[in-house]
Amino acid sequence: MSLLLAMKINLNQNKNLKLFKIISEAAERNNQSVYIVGGYVRDLLMNRKASTDIDFVTEQSGIELAQNVAQEIDPKLKVSVFKTYGTAMIKYKELELEFVGARKESYTENSRKPEVEGGSLEDDQKRRDFTINAMAISLNKESFGELIDPFNGIDDLKNGILRTPLEPAQTYSDDPLRMMRAVRFASTLNFNIEEDSLKAIQQEAERIRIVSMERIMVEFNKIMLSEKPSVGLKLMEQTGLMKLVIPELIELKGVEEVEGQTHKDNFYHTLEVVDNISVNTDNLWLRWAALLHDIGKAPTKKFVEGTGWTFHGHEFLGSKMVKTLFQRLKLPLGTDMKYVQKMVKLSSRPIALITDDASDSALRRLLFDAGENLEDLFTLCKADITTKNSKKQEKFKKNFEYVAIKIKEVEEKDQVRNFQPPITGEEIMEMFHLKPGREIGILKEKVKEAILEGEIPNEKEEATRFVIAEAEKLGLTI
């Protein structure tokens, strides 16, 4: 079955066919043209899950068309109008319908916001980022369902190629966000960026600086959520975009040799870890933790005579770097950032436990520090095993299973995950007739340490006896 035939069948059987007919009739009644454009057409041709965002172009007024369509569907339906851009949007059921007048665009050097004037459908298709997004489907009565494809996007779709409708360097220079979109589509659709287009991105990479970090991160996070994020991350490195967006990752690249001893390339290792973890989780921030888990290795790298390459404290420094990175990248600075910090900081702890005979005390401390994120931490650590040696892989796997069993036993016995002290600060104050002060903090910390070290069970009666004994050492009496 040809791609074009599949498209026609899909349109006629499309669950939105009734809506498309209403839009067609509203346009005809008001002597307007109307076309579906962009990603919805692309996904329809690829038999991908249809987007809930549908873009419509008319060669007249997009705002007027939206208002006419709303009247046809339901006179009470709200139309959101954006006069500056000549667009209007209707939220209908689970859909977002955007209407715009066809336009020409011209750009200035220091802005990705174009000067806009009215144009034809062809003008509008020319301004699109890629040929696969420049196709349109007519909803006009005399040509309803006809594909309009002036740049042969359908062949690029068949061949998995990303190509710009016009000259690529100018396309990317005009709107540098298109470079990130090229990488994103390559990663999410598993397409190849056409050779001249790839060279143009390398040539124009510096232009990404005029794009807001918020917009860059929208595209970057879509890359991170793709099935195999390394496809996009490698392209960002290859084109020079990564150096401009997250240079700390590029610092991990390369292998050094001293006295015949080398270390692994931590950049490519990181990409492998991100791919590994993506098989097991769609959690964006856990994927970010995988991306940043070794971020502290570049600044802590050191060659020690007789020992070799060391990266002491890279997890701690890396967790500190997370906040600086998130601030610069305009990513959330609340719970999500703290989660990534925590994962980075703890990223080597389970690995240390599986290579030693882990004590109950060490397991209790890991339970205490990881809390409700323990399973996520183990997912990260398993992803971090990138050895190609099958015997080593099997050994790590068995050790992980052994530690998981031991942790479960310790957890059931000592109840230290999401630890709550068996005796509170208020109870200590009441016992010794104290006001809030330094002594309360000291005693609470001693109870916590005694439980984690296994000196006393996580029980109120034992904790109370322990507090009384420790309080006496501080000169406190009941």
N, C-alpha and C positions, 0 to 999 in steps of 0.2 A: 504493500500500500504506500503510495507516495505521501510525502510530508504534507503537500498541499491538499490532497484528498482527505487526509486525516484531519486537517484543520477544518475543512468544510463540514465534515461529520461532527466534529466536536462542537462547532458553532451551532449547528442545527439541533444537537442534543444537549447543548449547554444549559445548565440549570438557570442561567441568567437570560436565556433567550427571550422570555416574555418582557423583561426589563429593556433589552436591546430594541425590541419592537416598539415599545412605548417611546423610547428616546428617538428612534427613527421617525415615528409619526409626529412627535413634537417638533422636530427639526423641519420636516417637510411642510407642516402647517405654517411655519414662520419663515419659509424660504431660506433655510440654513442648511449647510452641509454638516455632516458629522461622521467621525471616524474613531474607532478604538485604536490607541497607539501604545507603544512601549512594552513594558514587561509582561502585561497580560497577554499580548499577542504572542510574544516569545514563548511563554509558558504553555499557552494553548497548543502551539506547534510542537512543543517538546513533550506534550502529554504529561506535564508536571502538574502538581497540585496548584490549582488556580489561586492567585493572590486575591485578597479581599479589597485591594486598591485597584481601581480601574480608571485609566486616564482617557478622556475624550477630547478630540480637537475639532474645532469648527473654523471655517474660513471667515466667519463673521464674529459676533460677540460671544465669548464663552460664558460670560456672566448672564447674558440674556437667555442663552440656551439652557443654563442651569435653572433659571427661574421658571422657564416654560416647562421643563421636565418635572420640576417639583409640583407645579400646578396639575400636571397630568397624573402624577402618582398619588399625591395627597396635598391639597391646598394648605394643610397645617404644617407640612414638612419645612424645616428650617433650611435656608440657604446661607452658607457662610461666604461672604464676598470679600475678595482681596483686590481692591481696585488698583493698587500700585502695580500688581503683576497681571492684572486683567484676567484673574482666575476666580472660580467659585467652586465650593465643595458642598456636597450633600451626603449626609450619613443616612443610609437607608438599609434597615435590617442590620446585617453584619458587614455591609459594604461601605466603602468610602469612594464616592464618585467625584472625580475632579474634572472640571470643564475649563478649557482654555482656548483662547483665540489663537489660530495659527500665527506664527511670528518669525521675523528675522531677528538675528542678534548680532551685535558688534561689541567688542571688549576693549577696555583700556589695560595698560600694562600692569597696574598695581591693584586690580580688583577682579574678582571672578563674577561680579555682578554686571550683567551686560546692559547696554543700551538696547531697547526693544522697540520694534515697529511692526505693524501688521504685515502679514505675508500669506503665501499660499501653503497648502498642505506640503508641497515639495520643499518649500523654504523651511517649514517646521521639521521635516524629516532630516534635512541637511544639518540642523543644529544638534541632532541627537548624538549620544556618545559613541555608540557602536552600531554596526549594520544590523545586528540581531535585535537591537532595540529601536530600530528606525522603520520597522514594518508597521503597516496600518491595515485595519479591516474596515471596509466601507459599511456604514449602516444606512446609507442613502437608498431610497426605495428602488431605483433602477439598477443598483449594483450591490445590493445587500449581500454581505458575506464575502465580497471579492477582496483578495489580498493585494495590497499596493506595496511593492517592494522595489524601489528605484535603485537600491545599492546591492541587490542580490544577497540580501541577508539570509535568505532561505538556504542558499548553498553554504554560507558560513556556519549556519546552524547545523546542517548535515555533517559538515566536516570538523565541527568543534573549534572554530577559529574566531578570535576577537579581532575585529578590524574596524577602524574609524570610517565613517562615511566620507569625510573630507581628509585633507592632508594631515597626518597624525601629529606632527610637531605643533602645528597651529592649533589643532583640536585640544591638545593637552596644555598648551600655553594659555589659551583662552580661559579654560576652566581646569585648573590643575587637579581638582578633586577627581576628575575622570581617570587620572593615573591610579588612584586608590581603587576606583571602581573596576578598572581593568584587572587589577590583581585580585580583587574580591570575586569577580565573575570567573576568572581562571581557576580560583580555588573552590568556589561553590558549585560551578558547572563542570569542572574538570576540562576546561577548554585551554587551547594554546593561544597566547598573544602573538599575532602575526609579526613577522620579523621586523619590518619597518616601524611598526607600532612600538615594539619592544625597544628598539634603538631610540625612538623619539622620547620614550619615558626616561631612558638613561640621560638623554640630552636635556630634558626639561625638568628633571627631578627637583632641582633647587626651587622651582616655582611653587612647590607644595607649601613653602613658607608663608604664602599669602592666604592659605586656607585655614580657617579656625580649627583648633585642635579638637573641638567637640565634633565637627563634621568628619575629621580624619578618623576619630575613634569609633564613630558609627560604622564606618567601613571596616576598620581593623577588627572590631568585635565580630562582625559577620565572617571575616576570615577565620577568626579564632573558633567560631562555632561550625565551621565547615567540616565535612567528614574527615578530611586529611589536611589540617591547617598548614603543614610544612610546605605544601604546594605554594600557597600565598606568601608565607614567610620567606621562603627561598627566593621568590620573585622580588620581594621587597629588598632583600640583600643584593640580589643581582643587579637591580636597577638603581641602587643608591638611595632608595626611599627609606630603608631601615636606618641607615646612618643618620638621616635627618629626623626621623621620628623617635626611635629608641636606640641611640648610639651605644648605650650600655650593653646591648646584646652583641653589637659588632665587636666590642672590646673582648668578647669571649672567643673570637674567631682566631684560628691559627694554632700551630703546634710549635713549641720551642724544644730545642735539644741542648742539654749541657752534660758533658762527660758521658755521652752515649745514652742519657736518660731523657725520655720524652713524656709529655702528658697528652691526654686525648684532646681533640678539638671540642671545646665545651660549647661552641655555638651549634655545631651540627648534632652533638649529643643532646642539647636542649630541644632541638626540633624533633628529634626522635622520641624524646620523653613526652612532648606535647602530642604527637601522633599516637603514642601508646596509650596515654590517658584518655584521649578522645574516643577510643574504642569502648571505654567503660563508663564515660560520664558526659552528659550534656551541660554540666554545671560550668558556666562561663568562668566563674572566679576560681574554680579548681583548675581549670585549664590555664588561667593566668598564673596561678601558683606554680604550675609545671613550667611555664615560660620563664618565670623569674627565679626558680628554685636555686640556680647556680649564679645568679647575677652578681653575687659578692666574690666570685672566684677571681675575676680580673684584678681588682685592687688588693686581694690578699695573696696572690700568687708569689711564691718564693722558692728558690732552689737552696736546699740545705745540704751541705757537704755530708756525705755518708748516708743521707736519708732519701734525697731526691726532691721532687716537686711537692710542695705542701700548699694547702689553702686553709690554714688554721683560722677558725672563726668566720668562715665565709657565710655560714647560715645566719649568724647574728648580724653581721654587717649587711647582708642581703635584705634581711627583714627591715632594717633601718632605711635602706635605699628605696623600699617599696613606697613609703609615704612621699618621698621626694618625687619619685616617678609619677605616682598617681596625681600629685598636685600639678605637675607640669603637663601631664596628658589630659587633665580635666576629667579624670575618672572619679567615681564616688569616694568620698573620704570618710565614710561612716563604717557601718558593719562590714561591707564588702571588702574595703581596704584592710580592716583589722583581721579579717578572715585570711586574706592572702598573706599578710605579715606573719600570722600564726603558722600557716602551713610552711612558709619559707623557713622560718626559724626552727621548726621541728623536723624539717625534711630529712635530716640524717639520723635522727634519733632511733627509729625502728631498725634502720640498717645496722647501726652499732649493736643493737640488741640481738639481731639474728646471727651476728658473727661471733658473739661471745655466749658464755653460759649465763643467760640473763638472770639476775637476782630478782626476788620478789620486790625488793625495794625499788629497783630500777623500773620494773613494770608498773608499780604503783605510781611512781613519779610521771611516767609517760601517760598513764590514765588520767592523772590529775591535770597535767598540762594540756593534753589534747581534748579532754572532756567529750562533748557531744560530737566533735569532729574527728574522733579516732579512726572511724572507717574511711573517711576521706583521706586522712593522712596515710593509711595503709595503701589506698588506691594510688596515691602519688608515689609512694616508695616502690611499689611494684612496677609502676611505669618507668621508674628511674633505673631499672635493671635492663641495660641495653647490650649486655655482653652477647656475642654470637656463639659463645661456647655452650653447647647444649648441656654438658655435664654441670657447668657452673649454674646455668639457668635452673636446672632441676634441683640443685643443692639449695639455691636461694628460695625456691618455691617451697621445698620441704621445711626449711628453717622458718619461713613466714608462717606456715601452717602450725608449726610447733609453738611459736611465740603467740599466735592467735589463741591457741588452746590454753596456754599458761595465763594469758591476760584475762580470758574468760573466767578461769578459776580464781584468780586474784580479785577480779571485779565482784564476783559472787560472794567471796569471803569478806572482803574489806570495804566494798561499796565506796570507792573513792572517785569514780567518774562523776563529774558535776558535784564535786565535794562540797558538803556543808558541814561545818564543825559540829561535833556532838554537844559542845558547850559554847554558848554565845558570849559575846562581850558583855551584854547586859547582865547575864547570869554571873559572870565573874565579878562585875562591879557590885552586884547585890551581895555576893558571898563575902567580899572583903570591904564592903562599905566604901567603895571608891567612886570618884568622879572620872569621867573620860580622861584618859591620859596615856603616857608612854607605857606604863606597866601593863595595861590591858592588851596593847598590841604585841608586847613581848610574850605574854602568856599564851595568846591565841596562836602566835607563830610557833611556839614551842610545842603546843598540842598538835598542830598540823604536821610538823617535822617528825614528831614521835610516831604518829600514825603512818606517815609515808615510809618511815624507816622500819616499821614493824615492831617498834618498842611496846606499843599498846594497841589493842584493837580499836576499831572505829565505833566505840560504844560510850554512852554518857557516863556510866558509873566509873569505868576505868579512866576516862578523861578527867572526871571530877577529882579522883584521887591524885592523878598526875599533876593537875593544876595546883592543888593544895601543897604538894611537895615542892613544886617549882616556886610557888609564891613565898614559901618559907625562906628559900635561898635569896629572895629579894627583900626579905625583912617584913613580909606581909603576913598577917594572921587573921583568922576568921573572927 
